């Protein structure tokens, strides 16, 4: 009888098996609040197709950056900074055709973006998490060319806005990989002169495919 009572007490006081498993594994559930730094690689098809093809021979360009995300269960806010820099050539447009003149031109784009969004989480152990977001950004554009007068170079910054949709895959308890598509609209920079004015292109934004590597739960 004493032995039976002892077994019953032991079972009653023991933690559930799921709790034991979590304790041994270090915790399988994502925390309610998580601060996660990330690195960012982007390939963007720029809306100003003729402008960038005239200067650089293509309108799909890479951006590299980093940021920080604050996730509160299903909601998230993140800030990021990235950069594109490339040297091509000055060009002009005549009768619908672009002509390069062989004079080096270097353009630099530096976006600073703030995003807010929603994560579609159904369970705490979910590995693939789709998300939607939108945000605003400050976009710097600098253009420097050889043999140009100081007033012919460009160094300006304007606001823009964007929407984003994608998913994050947890490849490790502390590492996630996100892939998404972002549409950005930025006016007030292009279209003031040169090829962009002649081609009627005033949007510095475009459609981008992005990959993020995040550290944190």
C-alpha positions in Angstrom: 0.0 0.0 0.0 2.8 2.4 0.9 4.5 1.6 -2.4 1.3 2.4 -4.4 0.8 5.7 -2.5 4.4 6.6 -3.3 4.0 6.0 -7.0 0.8 8.1 -7.1 2.5 11.0 -5.3 5.5 10.8 -7.7 3.2 10.9 -10.7 1.2 13.8 -9.3 4.3 15.9 -8.5 6.2 15.2 -11.8 6.0 17.9 -14.5 4.2 17.0 -17.8 6.3 15.3 -20.5 6.0 18.3 -22.8 7.4 20.5 -20.1 10.3 18.1 -19.5 11.0 18.0 -23.3 11.1 21.8 -23.5 13.4 22.0 -20.5 15.8 19.5 -22.0 15.7 21.2 -25.4 16.1 24.7 -24.1 12.6 25.9 -25.1 10.9 25.2 -28.4 8.4 28.1 -28.2 9.1 31.5 -29.7 9.0 34.3 -27.1 6.3 36.9 -27.1 8.8 39.7 -27.7 11.9 39.3 -29.8 14.6 41.7 -31.0 16.3 40.3 -34.2 19.1 41.9 -36.2 19.4 40.9 -39.8 21.5 41.3 -43.0 19.8 42.0 -46.3 20.5 41.3 -50.0 18.2 42.8 -52.6 17.9 42.6 -56.4 15.7 45.4 -57.7 14.2 45.9 -61.1 14.1 49.7 -61.1 11.1 51.5 -62.5 13.3 54.0 -64.4 14.3 51.3 -67.0 15.7 53.6 -69.7 17.5 55.8 -67.2 19.5 52.9 -65.7 20.0 51.0 -68.9 21.5 54.1 -70.5 24.0 54.6 -67.7 24.7 51.1 -66.6 23.5 48.7 -69.3 20.8 47.1 -67.2 17.9 48.1 -64.9 18.2 45.2 -62.4 20.6 46.2 -59.7 21.8 44.9 -56.3 21.4 46.5 -52.9 23.2 45.4 -49.7 22.1 46.3 -46.2 21.2 45.4 -42.6 18.6 46.2 -40.1 16.8 45.3 -36.8 13.3 43.8 -36.3 11.1 44.0 -33.2 8.6 41.1 -33.3 5.7 41.1 -30.8 4.0 37.8 -31.6 2.0 38.5 -34.7 3.1 42.1 -35.2 6.5 43.4 -36.2 8.3 46.6 -36.8 11.7 46.8 -38.5 14.2 49.5 -39.5 16.8 48.9 -42.3 19.5 50.7 -44.2 20.9 49.6 -47.6 23.1 50.9 -50.4 23.6 50.6 -54.1 26.7 52.1 -55.8 27.8 51.6 -59.4 29.9 53.4 -62.0 28.6 53.6 -65.6 28.7 56.3 -68.2 26.9 59.6 -69.0 24.2 59.3 -71.7 21.6 61.2 -73.6 18.4 60.2 -75.3 17.4 61.2 -78.9 14.4 59.9 -80.9 13.6 57.3 -78.3 17.1 55.8 -78.3 19.8 56.1 -75.6 23.4 56.9 -76.5 26.3 56.6 -74.1 29.1 59.2 -74.3 31.8 57.2 -72.5 32.3 59.7 -69.6 32.3 57.9 -66.3 29.3 58.5 -64.0 28.8 57.1 -60.5 25.4 56.8 -58.9 24.7 55.9 -55.2 21.3 55.1 -53.7 20.9 54.9 -49.9 17.5 53.8 -48.7 16.6 54.1 -45.0 13.2 52.3 -44.4 10.8 51.7 -41.6 8.3 48.8 -42.0 5.4 47.6 -39.9 3.5 44.4 -40.6 1.6 41.3 -39.6 3.0 37.7 -39.2 0.5 34.9 -39.9 1.4 32.7 -36.9 -1.0 29.7 -36.2 1.1 27.9 -33.6 4.2 28.5 -31.5 6.1 25.7 -33.3 5.4 26.9 -36.8 8.6 27.0 -39.0 7.3 28.8 -42.0 5.6 32.2 -41.2 4.1 34.3 -44.0 4.0 38.1 -43.5 2.6 41.3 -45.0 3.9 44.8 -44.4 4.0 48.4 -45.5 6.2 51.3 -44.7 7.9 54.6 -45.5 11.5 55.4 -46.3 14.0 58.2 -46.9 15.9 57.7 -50.1 19.2 59.4 -50.9 20.4 59.7 -54.5 23.9 60.9 -55.4 25.2 61.2 -58.9 28.8 62.3 -59.7 30.4 62.5 -63.2 33.8 63.3 -64.5 34.2 66.7 -66.2 30.9 67.9 -64.6 30.5 71.3 -63.0 29.5 71.2 -59.3 26.0 72.3 -60.1 25.6 69.4 -62.6 26.1 66.7 -60.0 23.2 65.5 -57.9 23.0 64.9 -54.1 19.4 64.8 -52.8 17.0 62.9 -50.6 13.3 62.3 -50.8 10.6 60.2 -49.1 8.9 57.2 -50.6 6.6 54.4 -49.6 6.3 50.6 -50.2 4.5 47.4 -49.6 6.1 44.0 -48.9 4.9 40.3 -48.8 6.9 37.2 -48.1 7.7 34.4 -45.6 10.3 33.5 -43.0 11.6 30.0 -42.6 13.2 29.0 -39.2 16.2 27.0 -40.2 17.5 26.9 -36.6 16.1 27.9 -33.2 18.2 31.1 -33.4 18.3 31.7 -37.2 15.6 32.5 -39.7 15.7 33.2 -43.4 13.2 35.5 -45.0 12.3 35.9 -48.6 9.9 38.6 -49.9 8.9 40.9 -52.7 8.8 44.6 -52.2 7.2 47.3 -54.3 8.6 50.8 -53.8 7.4 54.2 -55.2 9.7 57.2 -54.9 9.1 60.5 -56.7 10.9 63.9 -56.6 14.4 62.7 -57.6 14.3 61.5 -61.2 12.6 63.2 -64.1 14.2 66.6 -63.5 16.7 66.4 -66.4 18.8 64.1 -68.6 17.6 60.7 -69.8 15.0 60.4 -67.1 13.3 63.6 -68.1 13.4 62.7 -71.9 12.1 59.2 -71.2 9.4 60.5 -68.9 10.7 58.5 -65.9 10.1 60.1 -62.5 10.0 57.0 -60.2 13.2 55.8 -58.5 11.4 52.8 -57.0 10.7 49.5 -58.5 10.0 45.8 -57.7 12.6 44.0 -55.6 13.3 40.4 -54.5 14.9 40.4 -51.0 16.5 37.8 -48.8 17.1 38.4 -45.1 19.1 36.3 -42.6 17.9 37.0 -39.1 19.5 36.1 -35.8 17.1 35.7 -32.8 14.0 33.8 -31.9 
